[in-house]
Amino acid sequence: MMPNPLGAIRPARAASAFTSPTGVQARALFRRIRALAVRLLWVLGATAAVSAPVWAEEATASSTPAQAETAYVNPWAFNLTLYMWLAGVNGNFKAGPISQSVDKNFIDIVDNTRQFPLGFMGRFEAHYERLGFYLDGNYMDLNFKPKFERLSKGVDSELGILDYGMAYRVLGPSAAELPEALGKKNANWLEVYAGGRTIWLDNSVDLKEPFGNPRGGPRSFSASKSFTSPVIGGRFMVGFTPHWFVLVDGNIGGFGAQDVKFTGAVLGALGYRMSLYDIPLSVEAGYKALRYNVDNGGSIETNATLNGPFVGLTGYW
């Protein structure tokens, strides 16, 4: 059997192909490609590691406005004001057949009353978005000295005024949005309101003998009655800084309802915002005037104007 010459030379040809220059170049090229691939993967990994925090920050920054826009804001807001009104009086007070005219400022009233004039003033407001409810109360107890001490002991007058109604904020931020709007141009606001004013009067006079002879007639005359009339008005606030602001309020009413021929009030105040133990507060000082004309054609009649400075403290929540 003859040996196959091709079979004898094939192993040698295969070995020479593996060790040929072309094979060596291919292996070198493969090693280079593998090294480049490893380096590329390393660069990509390092880039991803560096850029990941940046993306996270960008995502957080881009999501912050959306979260702020969707953050829940409580639509309810409340405030309570306690203030002291040093009011003077100019008008006529009548009880039965006895009447007395008074034209005194607060200092004169202190000097011309038998006791220090008592007064209690407060205002409460509740707001839901742009709607609001208000309740404002004033009480004064005046004991005037008589012009003729031989005739009477003087006229005593107790006055209670209660304002209440609904308000609507026409311009500016709502009461709940106001804290966030402070310091911005749109922090000013304007609202209108409509409601009622109840006036309670109690005028009395004590006569001295012999004018108050118990056998011939009464020694005292007194009359007490309450009157309620509609009131319409408006108020606005202008903020100069996040702390300083001006508040103006004005209203008219009466219109002849329940013997109230006319009633009206105007108020102007300068306020300063602050906080105490994380409680938002404001201090106000200004001037307030209130006029009322009540005449039922009978035993009680009062046509007077109360005016004078006031100071107040307001809490917000």
Secondary structure, DSSP 8 states (H G I E B T S, - for coil): ----HHHHHHHHHHHHHHTSHHHHHHHHHHHHHHHHHHHHHHHHHHHHHHHHHHHHHHHHHHHHHHHHHHS----EEEEEEEEEE--EEEEEEEETTEEEEEEE-HHHHHHHBSS--EEEEEEEEEEETTEEEEEEEEEEEEEB--SSTTTEEEEEEEEEEEEEEEEEEEES--TTTHHHHTTSGGG-EEEEEEEEEEEEEEEEEEE-TTTT-TTTS-SEEEEEEEEEEEEEEEEEEEESSSSEEEEEEEEEEETTGGGEEEEEEEEEEEEEEEEETTEEEEEEEEEEEEEEEEE-SSSEEEEEEEEEEEEEEEEE-
